[in-house]
Amino acid sequence: MNLSFFDQFMSPHLLGIPLILPSLLFPTLFLPALGNRWLPNRLSTILLWLLNLITKQLMIPLNKPGHKWALILTSLMFFLLTINLLGLLPYTFTPTTQLSMNMALAFPLWLATLLTGLRNHPSSALAHLLPEGTPTPLIPALILIETTSLLIRPLALGVRLTANLTAGHLLIQLISTATMVLLPLVPTVSLLTSSILLLLTILELAVAMIQAYVFVLLLSLYLQENI
């Protein structure tokens, strides 16, 4: 059976059962177990420090009513961060390389921020569609442009996360394949490509963390416009 480079992005199956749901639930294994102490071990201390840091960074641009979203945004950040990093392990599947999943996360949350603004501050929410001081002949065109840019926000969120992770996984697979092919033929070049592969893996670790942060940060900025 011939395999292509894109087969790694197909959802794995076991006895005809898709395994994407267990892969989505896997990050819950990193949650600390309940016990008699607040911080039972060092891992719990590190996780608590990381959650406090993430929450503080996400809540800085938001006012007090926006702090109600702290649990949702922080949980989403931890969820995406864990899945992205686990997807870099060998023989694993990364659910965030699926556009359908990313859109399922981006669209409802974007719609919730939009409806929050329309419910609480309808005039301010609609005012974003027309900048102040716009010449009268340009009003229809600008309203159309601003409406289009507003509606493509969830698509941009989903595509950005999918494209960055997919490109990174493809590059890693291409360079690792070249390294294995060149090893018996030109060992010196194979050593060079393996060093490039190591650097690329470190870069992908950074990309996995940055993309999770950017996804949630943009949602918080959309929320800031509507509260």
PyMOL CGO cylinders between C-alpha atoms (Angstrom):
from pymol import cmd
from pymol.cgo import CYLINDER

trace = [
    CYLINDER, 0.00, 0.00, 0.00, 1.45, 3.34, -1.06, 0.3, 1, 1, 1, 1, 1, 1,
    CYLINDER, 1.45, 3.34, -1.06, 1.30, 6.10, 1.51, 0.3, 1, 1, 1, 1, 1, 1,
    CYLINDER, 1.30, 6.10, 1.51, 1.44, 9.82, 0.76, 0.3, 1, 1, 1, 1, 1, 1,
    CYLINDER, 1.44, 9.82, 0.76, 2.73, 12.64, 2.91, 0.3, 1, 1, 1, 1, 1, 1,
    CYLINDER, 2.73, 12.64, 2.91, -0.84, 13.71, 3.67, 0.3, 1, 1, 1, 1, 1, 1,
    CYLINDER, -0.84, 13.71, 3.67, -1.89, 10.37, 5.15, 0.3, 1, 1, 1, 1, 1, 1,
    CYLINDER, -1.89, 10.37, 5.15, -0.59, 11.54, 8.52, 0.3, 1, 1, 1, 1, 1, 1,
    CYLINDER, -0.59, 11.54, 8.52, -3.48, 14.03, 8.66, 0.3, 1, 1, 1, 1, 1, 1,
    CYLINDER, -3.48, 14.03, 8.66, -6.16, 11.36, 8.28, 0.3, 1, 1, 1, 1, 1, 1,
    CYLINDER, -6.16, 11.36, 8.28, -8.07, 10.48, 11.43, 0.3, 1, 1, 1, 1, 1, 1,
    CYLINDER, -8.07, 10.48, 11.43, -6.87, 7.05, 12.63, 0.3, 1, 1, 1, 1, 1, 1,
    CYLINDER, -6.87, 7.05, 12.63, -9.34, 4.20, 13.04, 0.3, 1, 1, 1, 1, 1, 1,
    CYLINDER, -9.34, 4.20, 13.04, -9.30, 1.08, 15.20, 0.3, 1, 1, 1, 1, 1, 1,
    CYLINDER, -9.30, 1.08, 15.20, -11.76, -1.66, 14.22, 0.3, 1, 1, 1, 1, 1, 1,
    CYLINDER, -11.76, -1.66, 14.22, -13.67, 0.93, 12.22, 0.3, 1, 1, 1, 1, 1, 1,
    CYLINDER, -13.67, 0.93, 12.22, -13.94, 3.31, 15.20, 0.3, 1, 1, 1, 1, 1, 1,
    CYLINDER, -13.94, 3.31, 15.20, -12.42, 6.81, 14.75, 0.3, 1, 1, 1, 1, 1, 1,
    CYLINDER, -12.42, 6.81, 14.75, -9.82, 7.58, 17.39, 0.3, 1, 1, 1, 1, 1, 1,
    CYLINDER, -9.82, 7.58, 17.39, -10.07, 11.37, 17.16, 0.3, 1, 1, 1, 1, 1, 1,
    CYLINDER, -10.07, 11.37, 17.16, -12.30, 11.52, 20.27, 0.3, 1, 1, 1, 1, 1, 1,
    CYLINDER, -12.30, 11.52, 20.27, -9.77, 9.73, 22.54, 0.3, 1, 1, 1, 1, 1, 1,
    CYLINDER, -9.77, 9.73, 22.54, -7.04, 11.99, 21.19, 0.3, 1, 1, 1, 1, 1, 1,
    CYLINDER, -7.04, 11.99, 21.19, -9.14, 15.03, 22.13, 0.3, 1, 1, 1, 1, 1, 1,
    CYLINDER, -9.14, 15.03, 22.13, -9.71, 13.67, 25.63, 0.3, 1, 1, 1, 1, 1, 1,
    CYLINDER, -9.71, 13.67, 25.63, -6.06, 12.78, 26.17, 0.3, 1, 1, 1, 1, 1, 1,
    CYLINDER, -6.06, 12.78, 26.17, -5.09, 16.25, 27.56, 0.3, 1, 1, 1, 1, 1, 1,
    CYLINDER, -5.09, 16.25, 27.56, -7.37, 15.62, 30.54, 0.3, 1, 1, 1, 1, 1, 1,
    CYLINDER, -7.37, 15.62, 30.54, -4.79, 13.10, 31.80, 0.3, 1, 1, 1, 1, 1, 1,
    CYLINDER, -4.79, 13.10, 31.80, -2.51, 16.04, 32.60, 0.3, 1, 1, 1, 1, 1, 1,
    CYLINDER, -2.51, 16.04, 32.60, -5.04, 17.58, 34.97, 0.3, 1, 1, 1, 1, 1, 1,
    CYLINDER, -5.04, 17.58, 34.97, -4.03, 17.13, 38.61, 0.3, 1, 1, 1, 1, 1, 1,
    CYLINDER, -4.03, 17.13, 38.61, -5.98, 14.58, 40.60, 0.3, 1, 1, 1, 1, 1, 1,
    CYLINDER, -5.98, 14.58, 40.60, -8.05, 15.72, 43.58, 0.3, 1, 1, 1, 1, 1, 1,
    CYLINDER, -8.05, 15.72, 43.58, -6.41, 15.23, 46.95, 0.3, 1, 1, 1, 1, 1, 1,
    CYLINDER, -6.41, 15.23, 46.95, -6.17, 16.58, 50.47, 0.3, 1, 1, 1, 1, 1, 1,
    CYLINDER, -6.17, 16.58, 50.47, -3.63, 19.23, 49.48, 0.3, 1, 1, 1, 1, 1, 1,
    CYLINDER, -3.63, 19.23, 49.48, -3.97, 22.18, 47.07, 0.3, 1, 1, 1, 1, 1, 1,
    CYLINDER, -3.97, 22.18, 47.07, -0.66, 21.38, 45.38, 0.3, 1, 1, 1, 1, 1, 1,
    CYLINDER, -0.66, 21.38, 45.38, 0.10, 17.67, 45.77, 0.3, 1, 1, 1, 1, 1, 1,
    CYLINDER, 0.10, 17.67, 45.77, 3.26, 17.65, 43.62, 0.3, 1, 1, 1, 1, 1, 1,
    CYLINDER, 3.26, 17.65, 43.62, 5.62, 19.81, 41.59, 0.3, 1, 1, 1, 1, 1, 1,
    CYLINDER, 5.62, 19.81, 41.59, 3.73, 19.18, 38.35, 0.3, 1, 1, 1, 1, 1, 1,
    CYLINDER, 3.73, 19.18, 38.35, 0.60, 20.71, 39.88, 0.3, 1, 1, 1, 1, 1, 1,
    CYLINDER, 0.60, 20.71, 39.88, 2.65, 23.72, 41.00, 0.3, 1, 1, 1, 1, 1, 1,
    CYLINDER, 2.65, 23.72, 41.00, 4.01, 24.24, 37.49, 0.3, 1, 1, 1, 1, 1, 1,
    CYLINDER, 4.01, 24.24, 37.49, 0.54, 23.85, 35.94, 0.3, 1, 1, 1, 1, 1, 1,
    CYLINDER, 0.54, 23.85, 35.94, -0.95, 26.33, 38.39, 0.3, 1, 1, 1, 1, 1, 1,
    CYLINDER, -0.95, 26.33, 38.39, 1.81, 28.84, 37.68, 0.3, 1, 1, 1, 1, 1, 1,
    CYLINDER, 1.81, 28.84, 37.68, 1.31, 28.39, 33.92, 0.3, 1, 1, 1, 1, 1, 1,
    CYLINDER, 1.31, 28.39, 33.92, -2.46, 28.81, 34.18, 0.3, 1, 1, 1, 1, 1, 1,
    CYLINDER, -2.46, 28.81, 34.18, -2.06, 31.97, 36.25, 0.3, 1, 1, 1, 1, 1, 1,
    CYLINDER, -2.06, 31.97, 36.25, 0.40, 33.39, 33.72, 0.3, 1, 1, 1, 1, 1, 1,
    CYLINDER, 0.40, 33.39, 33.72, -1.87, 32.59, 30.76, 0.3, 1, 1, 1, 1, 1, 1,
    CYLINDER, -1.87, 32.59, 30.76, -4.95, 33.98, 32.47, 0.3, 1, 1, 1, 1, 1, 1,
    CYLINDER, -4.95, 33.98, 32.47, -3.17, 37.19, 33.42, 0.3, 1, 1, 1, 1, 1, 1,
    CYLINDER, -3.17, 37.19, 33.42, -1.93, 37.76, 29.85, 0.3, 1, 1, 1, 1, 1, 1,
    CYLINDER, -1.93, 37.76, 29.85, -5.35, 37.09, 28.32, 0.3, 1, 1, 1, 1, 1, 1,
    CYLINDER, -5.35, 37.09, 28.32, -7.26, 39.28, 30.77, 0.3, 1, 1, 1, 1, 1, 1,
    CYLINDER, -7.26, 39.28, 30.77, -5.01, 42.36, 30.46, 0.3, 1, 1, 1, 1, 1, 1,
    CYLINDER, -5.01, 42.36, 30.46, -6.84, 43.88, 27.44, 0.3, 1, 1, 1, 1, 1, 1,
    CYLINDER, -6.84, 43.88, 27.44, -10.30, 43.09, 28.85, 0.3, 1, 1, 1, 1, 1, 1,
    CYLINDER, -10.30, 43.09, 28.85, -12.34, 45.11, 31.30, 0.3, 1, 1, 1, 1, 1, 1,
    CYLINDER, -12.34, 45.11, 31.30, -14.11, 43.65, 34.33, 0.3, 1, 1, 1, 1, 1, 1,
    CYLINDER, -14.11, 43.65, 34.33, -17.17, 42.21, 32.49, 0.3, 1, 1, 1, 1, 1, 1,
    CYLINDER, -17.17, 42.21, 32.49, -14.80, 40.40, 30.14, 0.3, 1, 1, 1, 1, 1, 1,
    CYLINDER, -14.80, 40.40, 30.14, -13.21, 38.53, 33.05, 0.3, 1, 1, 1, 1, 1, 1,
    CYLINDER, -13.21, 38.53, 33.05, -16.24, 36.20, 33.01, 0.3, 1, 1, 1, 1, 1, 1,
    CYLINDER, -16.24, 36.20, 33.01, -14.62, 34.62, 29.96, 0.3, 1, 1, 1, 1, 1, 1,
    CYLINDER, -14.62, 34.62, 29.96, -11.43, 33.76, 31.85, 0.3, 1, 1, 1, 1, 1, 1,
    CYLINDER, -11.43, 33.76, 31.85, -12.35, 30.10, 32.41, 0.3, 1, 1, 1, 1, 1, 1,
    CYLINDER, -12.35, 30.10, 32.41, -13.34, 29.53, 28.75, 0.3, 1, 1, 1, 1, 1, 1,
    CYLINDER, -13.34, 29.53, 28.75, -10.30, 31.24, 27.24, 0.3, 1, 1, 1, 1, 1, 1,
    CYLINDER, -10.30, 31.24, 27.24, -7.80, 29.69, 29.65, 0.3, 1, 1, 1, 1, 1, 1,
    CYLINDER, -7.80, 29.69, 29.65, -9.27, 26.21, 29.19, 0.3, 1, 1, 1, 1, 1, 1,
    CYLINDER, -9.27, 26.21, 29.19, -9.15, 26.62, 25.41, 0.3, 1, 1, 1, 1, 1, 1,
    CYLINDER, -9.15, 26.62, 25.41, -5.55, 27.80, 25.59, 0.3, 1, 1, 1, 1, 1, 1,
    CYLINDER, -5.55, 27.80, 25.59, -4.51, 24.80, 27.70, 0.3, 1, 1, 1, 1, 1, 1,
    CYLINDER, -4.51, 24.80, 27.70, -6.45, 22.43, 25.42, 0.3, 1, 1, 1, 1, 1, 1,
    CYLINDER, -6.45, 22.43, 25.42, -4.86, 23.72, 22.20, 0.3, 1, 1, 1, 1, 1, 1,
    CYLINDER, -4.86, 23.72, 22.20, -1.40, 23.93, 23.73, 0.3, 1, 1, 1, 1, 1, 1,
    CYLINDER, -1.40, 23.93, 23.73, -1.50, 20.34, 24.96, 0.3, 1, 1, 1, 1, 1, 1,
    CYLINDER, -1.50, 20.34, 24.96, -2.86, 18.92, 21.69, 0.3, 1, 1, 1, 1, 1, 1,
    CYLINDER, -2.86, 18.92, 21.69, -0.36, 20.83, 19.56, 0.3, 1, 1, 1, 1, 1, 1,
    CYLINDER, -0.36, 20.83, 19.56, 2.60, 19.66, 21.62, 0.3, 1, 1, 1, 1, 1, 1,
    CYLINDER, 2.60, 19.66, 21.62, 1.43, 16.05, 21.86, 0.3, 1, 1, 1, 1, 1, 1,
    CYLINDER, 1.43, 16.05, 21.86, 0.99, 16.02, 18.09, 0.3, 1, 1, 1, 1, 1, 1,
    CYLINDER, 0.99, 16.02, 18.09, 4.74, 16.46, 17.65, 0.3, 1, 1, 1, 1, 1, 1,
    CYLINDER, 4.74, 16.46, 17.65, 5.44, 13.08, 19.24, 0.3, 1, 1, 1, 1, 1, 1,
    CYLINDER, 5.44, 13.08, 19.24, 6.17, 10.19, 16.84, 0.3, 1, 1, 1, 1, 1, 1,
    CYLINDER, 6.17, 10.19, 16.84, 3.23, 8.03, 15.74, 0.3, 1, 1, 1, 1, 1, 1,
    CYLINDER, 3.23, 8.03, 15.74, 0.65, 10.47, 17.05, 0.3, 1, 1, 1, 1, 1, 1,
    CYLINDER, 0.65, 10.47, 17.05, -2.29, 12.28, 15.47, 0.3, 1, 1, 1, 1, 1, 1,
    CYLINDER, -2.29, 12.28, 15.47, -2.81, 16.04, 15.73, 0.3, 1, 1, 1, 1, 1, 1,
    CYLINDER, -2.81, 16.04, 15.73, -6.53, 16.93, 15.71, 0.3, 1, 1, 1, 1, 1, 1,
    CYLINDER, -6.53, 16.93, 15.71, -5.77, 20.63, 15.22, 0.3, 1, 1, 1, 1, 1, 1,
    CYLINDER, -5.77, 20.63, 15.22, -4.52, 19.91, 11.69, 0.3, 1, 1, 1, 1, 1, 1,
    CYLINDER, -4.52, 19.91, 11.69, -8.17, 19.32, 10.78, 0.3, 1, 1, 1, 1, 1, 1,
    CYLINDER, -8.17, 19.32, 10.78, -9.87, 22.47, 9.49, 0.3, 1, 1, 1, 1, 1, 1,
    CYLINDER, -9.87, 22.47, 9.49, -13.29, 21.12, 10.51, 0.3, 1, 1, 1, 1, 1, 1,
    CYLINDER, -13.29, 21.12, 10.51, -12.25, 20.90, 14.15, 0.3, 1, 1, 1, 1, 1, 1,
    CYLINDER, -12.25, 20.90, 14.15, -10.62, 24.33, 14.20, 0.3, 1, 1, 1, 1, 1, 1,
    CYLINDER, -10.62, 24.33, 14.20, -13.70, 25.89, 12.61, 0.3, 1, 1, 1, 1, 1, 1,
    CYLINDER, -13.70, 25.89, 12.61, -15.87, 24.11, 15.19, 0.3, 1, 1, 1, 1, 1, 1,
    CYLINDER, -15.87, 24.11, 15.19, -13.85, 25.89, 17.88, 0.3, 1, 1, 1, 1, 1, 1,
    CYLINDER, -13.85, 25.89, 17.88, -13.51, 29.28, 16.16, 0.3, 1, 1, 1, 1, 1, 1,
    CYLINDER, -13.51, 29.28, 16.16, -17.01, 29.88, 14.81, 0.3, 1, 1, 1, 1, 1, 1,
    CYLINDER, -17.01, 29.88, 14.81, -19.12, 29.40, 18.00, 0.3, 1, 1, 1, 1, 1, 1,
    CYLINDER, -19.12, 29.40, 18.00, -16.72, 31.46, 20.14, 0.3, 1, 1, 1, 1, 1, 1,
    CYLINDER, -16.72, 31.46, 20.14, -16.53, 34.25, 17.54, 0.3, 1, 1, 1, 1, 1, 1,
    CYLINDER, -16.53, 34.25, 17.54, -20.32, 34.24, 17.25, 0.3, 1, 1, 1, 1, 1, 1,
    CYLINDER, -20.32, 34.24, 17.25, -20.63, 34.40, 21.04, 0.3, 1, 1, 1, 1, 1, 1,
    CYLINDER, -20.63, 34.40, 21.04, -18.40, 37.50, 21.18, 0.3, 1, 1, 1, 1, 1, 1,
    CYLINDER, -18.40, 37.50, 21.18, -20.40, 39.12, 18.37, 0.3, 1, 1, 1, 1, 1, 1,
    CYLINDER, -20.40, 39.12, 18.37, -23.77, 38.39, 19.98, 0.3, 1, 1, 1, 1, 1, 1,
    CYLINDER, -23.77, 38.39, 19.98, -22.46, 39.67, 23.31, 0.3, 1, 1, 1, 1, 1, 1,
    CYLINDER, -22.46, 39.67, 23.31, -21.67, 43.01, 21.71, 0.3, 1, 1, 1, 1, 1, 1,
    CYLINDER, -21.67, 43.01, 21.71, -24.99, 43.20, 19.84, 0.3, 1, 1, 1, 1, 1, 1,
    CYLINDER, -24.99, 43.20, 19.84, -26.90, 42.44, 23.03, 0.3, 1, 1, 1, 1, 1, 1,
    CYLINDER, -26.90, 42.44, 23.03, -25.06, 44.75, 25.44, 0.3, 1, 1, 1, 1, 1, 1,
    CYLINDER, -25.06, 44.75, 25.44, -23.90, 47.58, 23.16, 0.3, 1, 1, 1, 1, 1, 1,
    CYLINDER, -23.90, 47.58, 23.16, -25.70, 47.36, 19.80, 0.3, 1, 1, 1, 1, 1, 1,
    CYLINDER, -25.70, 47.36, 19.80, -24.82, 50.91, 18.74, 0.3, 1, 1, 1, 1, 1, 1,
    CYLINDER, -24.82, 50.91, 18.74, -21.10, 50.48, 19.44, 0.3, 1, 1, 1, 1, 1, 1,
    CYLINDER, -21.10, 50.48, 19.44, -21.03, 47.04, 17.80, 0.3, 1, 1, 1, 1, 1, 1,
    CYLINDER, -21.03, 47.04, 17.80, -22.62, 48.35, 14.61, 0.3, 1, 1, 1, 1, 1, 1,
    CYLINDER, -22.62, 48.35, 14.61, -20.46, 51.49, 14.66, 0.3, 1, 1, 1, 1, 1, 1,
    CYLINDER, -20.46, 51.49, 14.66, -17.42, 49.35, 13.81, 0.3, 1, 1, 1, 1, 1, 1,
    CYLINDER, -17.42, 49.35, 13.81, -18.91, 48.77, 10.36, 0.3, 1, 1, 1, 1, 1, 1,
    CYLINDER, -18.91, 48.77, 10.36, -18.58, 52.45, 9.42, 0.3, 1, 1, 1, 1, 1, 1,
    CYLINDER, -18.58, 52.45, 9.42, -15.55, 54.53, 10.47, 0.3, 1, 1, 1, 1, 1, 1,
    CYLINDER, -15.55, 54.53, 10.47, -16.27, 58.07, 11.63, 0.3, 1, 1, 1, 1, 1, 1,
    CYLINDER, -16.27, 58.07, 11.63, -15.87, 60.79, 9.03, 0.3, 1, 1, 1, 1, 1, 1,
    CYLINDER, -15.87, 60.79, 9.03, -16.41, 58.50, 6.02, 0.3, 1, 1, 1, 1, 1, 1,
    CYLINDER, -16.41, 58.50, 6.02, -17.41, 60.41, 2.83, 0.3, 1, 1, 1, 1, 1, 1,
    CYLINDER, -17.41, 60.41, 2.83, -21.01, 59.74, 1.83, 0.3, 1, 1, 1, 1, 1, 1,
    CYLINDER, -21.01, 59.74, 1.83, -20.24, 58.11, -1.57, 0.3, 1, 1, 1, 1, 1, 1,
    CYLINDER, -20.24, 58.11, -1.57, -17.96, 55.56, 0.15, 0.3, 1, 1, 1, 1, 1, 1,
    CYLINDER, -17.96, 55.56, 0.15, -20.44, 54.51, 2.83, 0.3, 1, 1, 1, 1, 1, 1,
    CYLINDER, -20.44, 54.51, 2.83, -21.98, 51.49, 0.98, 0.3, 1, 1, 1, 1, 1, 1,
    CYLINDER, -21.98, 51.49, 0.98, -18.58, 50.18, -0.11, 0.3, 1, 1, 1, 1, 1, 1,
    CYLINDER, -18.58, 50.18, -0.11, -17.04, 50.53, 3.36, 0.3, 1, 1, 1, 1, 1, 1,
    CYLINDER, -17.04, 50.53, 3.36, -20.00, 48.85, 5.06, 0.3, 1, 1, 1, 1, 1, 1,
    CYLINDER, -20.00, 48.85, 5.06, -19.66, 45.94, 2.63, 0.3, 1, 1, 1, 1, 1, 1,
    CYLINDER, -19.66, 45.94, 2.63, -15.89, 45.71, 3.20, 0.3, 1, 1, 1, 1, 1, 1,
    CYLINDER, -15.89, 45.71, 3.20, -16.15, 45.90, 7.00, 0.3, 1, 1, 1, 1, 1, 1,
    CYLINDER, -16.15, 45.90, 7.00, -18.97, 43.35, 7.05, 0.3, 1, 1, 1, 1, 1, 1,
    CYLINDER, -18.97, 43.35, 7.05, -16.92, 40.96, 4.94, 0.3, 1, 1, 1, 1, 1, 1,
    CYLINDER, -16.92, 40.96, 4.94, -13.84, 41.39, 7.16, 0.3, 1, 1, 1, 1, 1, 1,
    CYLINDER, -13.84, 41.39, 7.16, -16.03, 40.73, 10.19, 0.3, 1, 1, 1, 1, 1, 1,
    CYLINDER, -16.03, 40.73, 10.19, -17.54, 37.56, 8.75, 0.3, 1, 1, 1, 1, 1, 1,
    CYLINDER, -17.54, 37.56, 8.75, -14.23, 36.03, 7.68, 0.3, 1, 1, 1, 1, 1, 1,
    CYLINDER, -14.23, 36.03, 7.68, -12.71, 36.28, 11.15, 0.3, 1, 1, 1, 1, 1, 1,
    CYLINDER, -12.71, 36.28, 11.15, -13.63, 32.73, 12.23, 0.3, 1, 1, 1, 1, 1, 1,
    CYLINDER, -13.63, 32.73, 12.23, -12.40, 31.39, 8.88, 0.3, 1, 1, 1, 1, 1, 1,
    CYLINDER, -12.40, 31.39, 8.88, -9.10, 33.21, 9.36, 0.3, 1, 1, 1, 1, 1, 1,
    CYLINDER, -9.10, 33.21, 9.36, -8.75, 31.76, 12.87, 0.3, 1, 1, 1, 1, 1, 1,
    CYLINDER, -8.75, 31.76, 12.87, -9.33, 28.20, 11.71, 0.3, 1, 1, 1, 1, 1, 1,
    CYLINDER, -9.33, 28.20, 11.71, -7.22, 28.42, 8.56, 0.3, 1, 1, 1, 1, 1, 1,
    CYLINDER, -7.22, 28.42, 8.56, -4.29, 30.08, 10.36, 0.3, 1, 1, 1, 1, 1, 1,
    CYLINDER, -4.29, 30.08, 10.36, -4.05, 27.32, 12.97, 0.3, 1, 1, 1, 1, 1, 1,
    CYLINDER, -4.05, 27.32, 12.97, -4.55, 24.54, 10.41, 0.3, 1, 1, 1, 1, 1, 1,
    CYLINDER, -4.55, 24.54, 10.41, -2.08, 25.90, 7.86, 0.3, 1, 1, 1, 1, 1, 1,
    CYLINDER, -2.08, 25.90, 7.86, 0.75, 26.55, 10.32, 0.3, 1, 1, 1, 1, 1, 1,
    CYLINDER, 0.75, 26.55, 10.32, 0.56, 23.12, 11.96, 0.3, 1, 1, 1, 1, 1, 1,
    CYLINDER, 0.56, 23.12, 11.96, 0.08, 21.29, 8.65, 0.3, 1, 1, 1, 1, 1, 1,
    CYLINDER, 0.08, 21.29, 8.65, 3.05, 23.04, 7.05, 0.3, 1, 1, 1, 1, 1, 1,
    CYLINDER, 3.05, 23.04, 7.05, 5.28, 22.22, 10.02, 0.3, 1, 1, 1, 1, 1, 1,
    CYLINDER, 5.28, 22.22, 10.02, 4.33, 18.54, 10.04, 0.3, 1, 1, 1, 1, 1, 1,
    CYLINDER, 4.33, 18.54, 10.04, 4.90, 18.27, 6.29, 0.3, 1, 1, 1, 1, 1, 1,
    CYLINDER, 4.90, 18.27, 6.29, 8.34, 19.87, 6.54, 0.3, 1, 1, 1, 1, 1, 1,
    CYLINDER, 8.34, 19.87, 6.54, 9.36, 17.53, 9.35, 0.3, 1, 1, 1, 1, 1, 1,
    CYLINDER, 9.36, 17.53, 9.35, 8.22, 14.49, 7.36, 0.3, 1, 1, 1, 1, 1, 1,
    CYLINDER, 8.22, 14.49, 7.36, 9.94, 15.66, 4.16, 0.3, 1, 1, 1, 1, 1, 1,
    CYLINDER, 9.94, 15.66, 4.16, 13.27, 16.34, 5.86, 0.3, 1, 1, 1, 1, 1, 1,
    CYLINDER, 13.27, 16.34, 5.86, 13.15, 13.13, 7.93, 0.3, 1, 1, 1, 1, 1, 1,
    CYLINDER, 13.15, 13.13, 7.93, 12.43, 11.12, 4.78, 0.3, 1, 1, 1, 1, 1, 1,
    CYLINDER, 12.43, 11.12, 4.78, 15.35, 12.79, 3.00, 0.3, 1, 1, 1, 1, 1, 1,
    CYLINDER, 15.35, 12.79, 3.00, 17.60, 12.03, 5.97, 0.3, 1, 1, 1, 1, 1, 1,
    CYLINDER, 17.60, 12.03, 5.97, 16.76, 8.32, 5.90, 0.3, 1, 1, 1, 1, 1, 1,
    CYLINDER, 16.76, 8.32, 5.90, 17.17, 8.09, 2.12, 0.3, 1, 1, 1, 1, 1, 1,
    CYLINDER, 17.17, 8.09, 2.12, 20.53, 9.88, 2.11, 0.3, 1, 1, 1, 1, 1, 1,
    CYLINDER, 20.53, 9.88, 2.11, 21.97, 7.99, 5.09, 0.3, 1, 1, 1, 1, 1, 1,
    CYLINDER, 21.97, 7.99, 5.09, 23.30, 4.96, 3.13, 0.3, 1, 1, 1, 1, 1, 1,
    CYLINDER, 23.30, 4.96, 3.13, 24.15, 7.06, 0.06, 0.3, 1, 1, 1, 1, 1, 1,
    CYLINDER, 24.15, 7.06, 0.06, 25.73, 10.29, 1.33, 0.3, 1, 1, 1, 1, 1, 1,
    CYLINDER, 25.73, 10.29, 1.33, 26.23, 10.10, 5.12, 0.3, 1, 1, 1, 1, 1, 1,
    CYLINDER, 26.23, 10.10, 5.12, 27.70, 13.63, 5.30, 0.3, 1, 1, 1, 1, 1, 1,
    CYLINDER, 27.70, 13.63, 5.30, 24.65, 15.22, 3.70, 0.3, 1, 1, 1, 1, 1, 1,
    CYLINDER, 24.65, 15.22, 3.70, 22.41, 13.02, 5.84, 0.3, 1, 1, 1, 1, 1, 1,
    CYLINDER, 22.41, 13.02, 5.84, 24.12, 14.38, 8.96, 0.3, 1, 1, 1, 1, 1, 1,
    CYLINDER, 24.12, 14.38, 8.96, 23.48, 17.92, 7.73, 0.3, 1, 1, 1, 1, 1, 1,
    CYLINDER, 23.48, 17.92, 7.73, 19.81, 17.25, 7.08, 0.3, 1, 1, 1, 1, 1, 1,
    CYLINDER, 19.81, 17.25, 7.08, 19.44, 15.62, 10.49, 0.3, 1, 1, 1, 1, 1, 1,
    CYLINDER, 19.44, 15.62, 10.49, 20.80, 18.78, 12.14, 0.3, 1, 1, 1, 1, 1, 1,
    CYLINDER, 20.80, 18.78, 12.14, 18.30, 20.81, 10.10, 0.3, 1, 1, 1, 1, 1, 1,
    CYLINDER, 18.30, 20.81, 10.10, 15.58, 18.42, 11.26, 0.3, 1, 1, 1, 1, 1, 1,
    CYLINDER, 15.58, 18.42, 11.26, 16.55, 19.02, 14.89, 0.3, 1, 1, 1, 1, 1, 1,
    CYLINDER, 16.55, 19.02, 14.89, 16.37, 22.79, 14.43, 0.3, 1, 1, 1, 1, 1, 1,
    CYLINDER, 16.37, 22.79, 14.43, 13.04, 22.47, 12.64, 0.3, 1, 1, 1, 1, 1, 1,
    CYLINDER, 13.04, 22.47, 12.64, 11.64, 20.36, 15.48, 0.3, 1, 1, 1, 1, 1, 1,
    CYLINDER, 11.64, 20.36, 15.48, 12.62, 23.05, 17.99, 0.3, 1, 1, 1, 1, 1, 1,
    CYLINDER, 12.62, 23.05, 17.99, 10.96, 25.64, 15.74, 0.3, 1, 1, 1, 1, 1, 1,
    CYLINDER, 10.96, 25.64, 15.74, 7.81, 23.54, 15.56, 0.3, 1, 1, 1, 1, 1, 1,
    CYLINDER, 7.81, 23.54, 15.56, 7.69, 23.37, 19.35, 0.3, 1, 1, 1, 1, 1, 1,
    CYLINDER, 7.69, 23.37, 19.35, 7.65, 27.16, 19.39, 0.3, 1, 1, 1, 1, 1, 1,
    CYLINDER, 7.65, 27.16, 19.39, 5.06, 27.31, 16.60, 0.3, 1, 1, 1, 1, 1, 1,
    CYLINDER, 5.06, 27.31, 16.60, 2.78, 24.89, 18.46, 0.3, 1, 1, 1, 1, 1, 1,
    CYLINDER, 2.78, 24.89, 18.46, 2.82, 27.11, 21.54, 0.3, 1, 1, 1, 1, 1, 1,
    CYLINDER, 2.82, 27.11, 21.54, 2.59, 30.40, 19.65, 0.3, 1, 1, 1, 1, 1, 1,
    CYLINDER, 2.59, 30.40, 19.65, -0.34, 29.31, 17.47, 0.3, 1, 1, 1, 1, 1, 1,
    CYLINDER, -0.34, 29.31, 17.47, -2.34, 28.21, 20.50, 0.3, 1, 1, 1, 1, 1, 1,
    CYLINDER, -2.34, 28.21, 20.50, -1.66, 31.56, 22.16, 0.3, 1, 1, 1, 1, 1, 1,
    CYLINDER, -1.66, 31.56, 22.16, -2.48, 33.56, 19.01, 0.3, 1, 1, 1, 1, 1, 1,
    CYLINDER, -2.48, 33.56, 19.01, -5.78, 31.70, 18.52, 0.3, 1, 1, 1, 1, 1, 1,
    CYLINDER, -5.78, 31.70, 18.52, -6.99, 32.52, 22.03, 0.3, 1, 1, 1, 1, 1, 1,
    CYLINDER, -6.99, 32.52, 22.03, -5.49, 36.04, 22.02, 0.3, 1, 1, 1, 1, 1, 1,
    CYLINDER, -5.49, 36.04, 22.02, -7.39, 36.98, 18.86, 0.3, 1, 1, 1, 1, 1, 1,
    CYLINDER, -7.39, 36.98, 18.86, -10.61, 35.71, 20.44, 0.3, 1, 1, 1, 1, 1, 1,
    CYLINDER, -10.61, 35.71, 20.44, -9.96, 37.90, 23.48, 0.3, 1, 1, 1, 1, 1, 1,
    CYLINDER, -9.96, 37.90, 23.48, -9.35, 40.89, 21.19, 0.3, 1, 1, 1, 1, 1, 1,
    CYLINDER, -9.35, 40.89, 21.19, -12.63, 40.21, 19.39, 0.3, 1, 1, 1, 1, 1, 1,
    CYLINDER, -12.63, 40.21, 19.39, -14.28, 40.06, 22.79, 0.3, 1, 1, 1, 1, 1, 1,
    CYLINDER, -14.28, 40.06, 22.79, -12.68, 43.36, 23.76, 0.3, 1, 1, 1, 1, 1, 1,
    CYLINDER, -12.68, 43.36, 23.76, -14.34, 45.08, 20.79, 0.3, 1, 1, 1, 1, 1, 1,
    CYLINDER, -14.34, 45.08, 20.79, -17.78, 43.93, 21.95, 0.3, 1, 1, 1, 1, 1, 1,
    CYLINDER, -17.78, 43.93, 21.95, -17.79, 44.60, 25.69, 0.3, 1, 1, 1, 1, 1, 1,
]
cmd.load_cgo(trace, "trace")
